[in-house]
Amino acid sequence: MKRSIEELLEKPYWILDVLPEQVKRDSSGQFFAVERYFLEPSRLAAVKESHARTILKLNCYRSLSLDEGDETNPPPEEIAEAVRTRHVCLLTEDALIVSDPDELYLTVYDPDEPLLGLLRALAAGEGLYLWKP
């Protein structure tokens, strides 16, 4: 039985990100300056395109639906546009991937081990990383 978005949002999650792990509070680096750099519109657009390509490649292996919609596996252009331009909840079998247009990461709720392995490989191909907070 498919679970609702609300139920999945309460489950453990992973982060698919431009960084390989969470930056510690006492880091001597300049996280906020680097984050601002990547959030500049043309750079953010490139990151969102990487997110869209990762999701589209995932859709070759797993079914997807947008925002609890009835349509399974909408056209790739529709999926990519949603990931690039709006807040979207992508349901894939019994997991949830959340994308926001102004964030450098995707949040993956309650992934099983096969999904995690697949996402790691797909993310690596896009220069992204998957980590657990």
N, C-alpha and C positions, 0 to 999 in steps of 0.2 A: 504494500500500500504506500502510495506517495505521501510524504509528509508535507505540511504547509510551510510556507516561508517563515511564519512566526515561530513554529516549532524548531525549524532548522537554525534560526538565529540564536537559539539558546544552547546549541551544541558546541563542542570544541571546534576551533578554527585554526587555519594556517594562513600565512600571508604570502602572496606571490608579488615580488617586489624588485626594484632596481638594485637594492642592497642585499647582501647575502645573510644578514642577521639584524636583529634589532640593535640600534645604537644605544649604548649605555648612557645614563644621565651624566656620569663623570668622565665621559670621553673627552680627550684633549683635542679632538678634531673640530671642525666647524660645520656640524650637521645642518643647522638652520640656513647658513649661507649657501651650502650645496643644494639643499632642498629648494630654496628660492631660485637658484640657477636652473634646476630641472623643471620647475613650475612655470618658467617663462613660456609663453604660448607655443612657439615653434618646437621647443624641446618637449613640452608636455604632449603635444600632438604626436610626436615620434614615439613617446612611451605608450600612449593610448593605442597607437597603431600596432605596437608590439603586443599589447594586451589583446587586441582584436585578432591578430594572427594566431596567438596562442589558443584563444577560444575557438576559432574556426578550425584549427588543426585538431583540437579536442573533439569537435563535432564530427570528425571523420570516424571516431571510435565510440563515442557516446552520444545518445540523443540529448537534445537541448530544447527547453522551452523558455520563453521570456515572460517574467512577471506573473507566473501562475496562469498564463494564457492557455487556451485549449490547443493551440497549434504546436505540434512537435516538429522540430527541425525547420524553423522558418528559413527563408532564403538567406544565404551567407551575407548578402549585402545588408539585409535588415539587422542581422546579429551584429555585424561590424559597426554599423551606424549607431546602434544602441550603445555599444561599449564605448565608442568614441565620444558620444554627445550627451548622454543622459544617465541618470541613476537607473541601473537595471539589475534585476535579480534573475540570474540564469539558473534554472533547475536542470540538473543532469542526474537522471536516475534518482538516487536517494541522497544527493548532496546539493549544496547551494553555492553559487559564486556570485559575489556582489561587486559591482563596478560603479564607481562614481567618476564623472567626467573630469573632476579637478583633483584627483588623487593619483599618486605614483604607484599605487598598489591595487591588487584585487584581494578580496577576502574569500577564503574557501571554507565553508562550514561543513563539518562532519564528513570529510572525504574518507573513503575506504582505502586500504593499502594499494590496490591496483590503480585507483585514480591518482593517489599521491605519486606513484612511480611514473605514471604517464605524464602528469603535470610537471614533475621534475625534469623529465627529458624534453618536453615541449618548451618549458621556460628556458632551459639552458640553450636551446637553439635560437632563442630570441634575446639572449644576454640578460635574462631575468633569473631570479632565485626564488625558491620555495622554502619557507622556514616557519617554525612553530614559535609563537611568542611565549 
